[in-house]
Amino acid sequence: MVPNRRETLLDAAVRVLGEGGMRALTHRAVDAEAGVPAGSATNYFATREALLEAIVDRVSTLELLHFEELARTVCPTTPLELARVVAAAARDAAGVHRHLTLARYAFLVESAHNPAIRRQVAETGSRVGAWFAAWMRLVGSHDPEHLHLVGDVITGMLLHQLAMPDPAFDPTDRIVALLEALLGRTGAPQTETSSS
């Protein structure tokens, strides 16, 4: 499907934000990146706030499309299988989708000072969260905190990789260790045994 002019501008805006950070995000920079006449971005997004809100939606839409594409090909049923899927997604997020992930981190930081963006990030993030929660249940998790813990660890790993890229980045072993610590090797929740 050929993107329309609005999507072309938003994809350019995502690249500008991802490659240059929040300070680089201007209507003029978006026009230049998209290769369109000056003033085009302003015609669609009258203010910088409107542009940023549209970027949040676009990033979330693209991330969801990538996640759905992945979900069509896999159905993890053990912590090891889930760890491999998550690690592959993390490598893509830090590699082929690096500018998209950097854009997400940029507006996450912005959301600390912008309540409207913060609400928007929370709403859009819940879409992928619902998919991942289903996968966590499939591998044996019955504790909602597991989802948040795994998500926070992956977020930290990605942030570190984006800030200080390692060409050999592969978080598989660390994610396996985390999931097996939470769920055991088979996916059954671990319980403490007491000695009599």
C-alpha positions, 0 to 999 in steps of 0.5 A: 500500500502506497502511503498517503501524503499525511503518512509520508509526512509522519514517517518523515517526522518519525525519522527526524525525531528518531535520528535527531531527537526532540530539538530536531523536530520542526515542521521545516525539518519534516518537509525537508526529510519528506522531500515536499514543499515547505509548509506541507507539514504545517498544512496537516499539523498546525502546531508542534503539539499536533505534530507530536501527538500524530507521531505518537499515534504513528509510532504506535500503529507501526509498532503494532503492525510489526508485532501483529506480523510477528504474532502471526508466525509464532505462538510461544508456549514455554519461557524459552520459546517466548524468550527467543521471540522477545529477543528477536523483537528486541534485536529488530527494535534496536536494529532495522527499526532503530529510528522508530524505537528512538522516536518512542524513547524521545516522546516517552521522555517528553511525556514526563512534562506533557500530560496530554502525551503521557495519556496518549502513550499510556493508551497506545501502549496498552495495545501491544501490552494486551498481546504480550499479556496473552503470551505471558499467560500461554507460558504459565504466568498468572501474575500481572506483575510479571508482564511489567517486570519483563517489559521494564527489563526489555525497555532498559536493555533497549535503552542501553543498546540504543545509547551504546550500540553493541554490534553483537547485541543478543539479549536471548540468554538474559531474557531466558534467565529472567523468564525461567526465574519467574516461571521455571523451565516448563512455564509452571510458576515456581513455588517455595517448598518448606521442609518439615 
